[in-house]
Amino acid sequence: MEHFFNYYVYLKKPSEMPREIDLFFFRNQEVPMWEESPAGGIWILKVKKDDNVNKMWESMLFALIGEQFEEPNVI
C-alpha cells in the first residue's frame, strides 16, 4: 500500500481528466491480456453528474489494492 501511495499522490483525479476517458489500473507483473485471464471480464461503471467520481475511483482502487474482492486475481 505504501508503494502505491508513492505514485497515487501524483495522479490526477478523475474529475480533472477529460470526459469520455477510459481509466485502467493494473497490478505489477500482471499481463492485461484476455489470453492470460480466459475466465476474466470487465467492469464498466457509468456515473451520474452528481456522483462523486473521485471518491468512487479512490474507493475502488483501495479495495483492489487491499484485496477486498472475493476473487484475489483481479488485475
C-alpha positions in Angstrom: 0.0 0.0 0.0 2.8 2.4 0.8 4.5 1.8 -2.5 1.2 2.6 -4.3 0.9 5.9 -2.5 4.3 7.0 -3.8 2.5 7.2 -7.2 -1.0 7.9 -6.2 -0.2 11.4 -4.8 0.9 12.4 -8.4 -2.1 11.0 -10.2 -4.8 13.4 -11.5 -8.3 12.9 -10.0 -10.8 11.6 -12.5 -12.8 14.8 -12.3 -9.6 16.6 -13.6 -9.5 14.4 -16.7 -11.3 14.8 -20.0 -14.8 13.4 -20.2 -15.3 10.1 -22.1 -12.0 8.7 -20.9 -11.1 5.1 -20.0 -9.1 4.6 -16.9 -7.1 1.4 -16.2 -5.3 0.1 -13.2 -3.1 -3.0 -13.3 -1.1 -4.9 -10.8 2.7 -5.2 -11.2 3.7 -8.3 -13.1 0.2 -8.9 -14.4 -0.4 -9.1 -18.1 -3.7 -7.3 -19.1 -4.5 -9.7 -21.9 -7.6 -11.8 -22.4 -5.4 -14.8 -23.1 -3.9 -14.6 -19.6 -7.4 -14.5 -17.9 -9.7 -16.6 -20.1 -12.4 -16.6 -17.4 -12.0 -12.8 -16.9 -14.3 -10.0 -17.5 -14.6 -6.2 -17.4 -16.2 -3.7 -15.2 -18.0 -0.7 -16.8 -19.1 2.0 -14.4 -21.4 4.7 -15.5 -21.6 7.7 -13.3 -24.1 10.5 -13.0 -23.1 14.1 -13.0 -23.9 14.4 -9.3 -21.9 11.3 -8.3 -18.6 11.8 -6.5 -16.4 10.2 -9.2 -13.2 10.9 -7.3 -14.4 9.1 -4.2 -15.7 6.2 -6.3 -12.4 5.8 -8.1 -10.4 6.1 -4.8 -12.6 3.5 -3.0 -12.3 1.1 -5.9 -8.5 1.4 -6.1 -8.1 0.9 -2.4 -10.4 -2.1 -2.4 -8.3 -3.6 -5.3 -5.0 -2.9 -3.5 -6.3 -4.2 -0.2 -7.6 -7.4 -1.9 -11.2 -6.8 -0.7 -12.7 -8.8 -3.5 -13.7 -12.4 -3.3 -11.6 -13.2 -6.4 -7.9 -12.5 -5.5 -6.8 -12.4 -9.1 -8.4 -9.1 -10.1 -5.9 -7.4 -12.4 
